[in-house]
Amino acid sequence: MNIPVEPFRIKTVERIRQTTREEREAYLKEAGLNVFAVPSESIFVDLLTDSGTSAMSDQQWGGLLTGDEAYAGSRSFYRFEAAIRDITGFPQVIPTHQGRVAENLLFSTICRPGITIPNNTHFDTTHANVAANGADALNLPVPEALHPETEHPFKGNMNLEALEKVLTERKGSIPLVAMTVTNNSAGGQPVSMENIKATSQICRKHGVPFFFDCARYAENCWFIHEREAGYKNKKVIDIAREMFSYADGCWMSAKKDALVNIGGFLAMKDEKLAQTLRNKLILIEGFPTYGGLAGRDLEAIAIGLYEGLDEDYLKYRTEQVRYLGEMLMAGGVPLVKPIGGHAVFIDALAFCPHIPQSEFPGVALTVALYREAGIRAVEIGSMMFAEKDPKTGKVEYPPLDLVRLAIPRRVYTNTHMAYVADAIVAVYKNRDKLRGLRLTYEAPMLRHFTARLEEV
């Protein structure tokens, strides 16, 4: 295994404390066995999410001091707008305080009952924003994406045959086709440029706009650079520009590949749609040149968008994720392969074969990781995505039950990764002792955030 070397030096540190097992048991009891409710000061290595957890650079911290806090027409907005236009090519740029609001603005405008939004795979908040407005969030992954052990360089791809079929059969009821890059719910897997181009051609054939959920677009472009023929000698920023050229718009949680702690945006070609969204933005977020963000946040995003495309950084970033994955595979832990861009995904069904999906094997594993080692991860499976038929009451479980170890950007060292690997391998060796869980409370939507559980 090659040890990834950080292309930066550490200037400041934040103290973290290892708790005792007894303390962690008490925290879990108070949290109802939901690690979302465990306070962060009791976490030793926090891999719950890579969203908003990045360490900002000295340049970004300097940008905070120069941010223009004007209510309207802030110079920081114009820097933010110029960076997004330069990278995406989309002229209409709308700031939001995070990606979820961008989704809400877009889908509350274009969705209603009878509408379908196809996607390679919707993530949880995207799915929820589509469903909350009465529309059908339709996942169209390639078959390889449903088999964790299958090696394929672009398991995030859109199923083109299925997309062609649904656009033909549901003509007039699809306001846009979405594509998530990288494909988070399928294991952080990238989408190839060939697949992006083919998806775009199908959308143009049917007269349907094509949008990216591009929270991790830079990592996707790095994988294209590494894995796809014809891109090895191209700069990642040029790969990104080509990728966006095939689409009509995008939304982004800047809390991922823009390396900031808060922020997002919508960008598109359609001026009329953009104006409708700006009018709604004023009601819920603020004036269109700040969109719920401080000027300093806009400044940090403008800088971070370019830092996230730096090739030395991207090489280190993906190698650190792969480094953790290789240590786990050496210990026999079943993973989604190949290793994704922002996280390592454990196959919870293979890790805990004795726990049925009705007893949330992924959540049981997250509880065990925190209890044993103070590590926080997140389940992406039966708790997050199972759906109950309102007429029959039958529960439909997702094909994958995963535990995501999302690695914050520029935060943890390789020693932390070794600690995580040792702890997970130790839990894996005693996996027969893991117990299933049952719900004692669940919210009607996005239940995984606030659910409470007990062991079976």
Helices and strands as residue ranges (DSSP letters): H 21-31, G 35-37, G 40-42, E 45-46, H 58-66, H 75-88, E 92-96, H 99-110, E 116-119, H 124-132, E 136-139, G 143-146, H 160-169, E 177-180, H 193-206, E 210-213, H 217-227, H 236-245, E 249-253, E 264-268, H 271-284, H 295-307, H 311-330, E 343-347, H 348-351, G 357-359, H 361-373, E 375-376, E 378-380, H 382-385, E 387-388, E 395-396, E 402-406, H 414-429, G 431-433, E 437-441, G 447-449, E 452-455
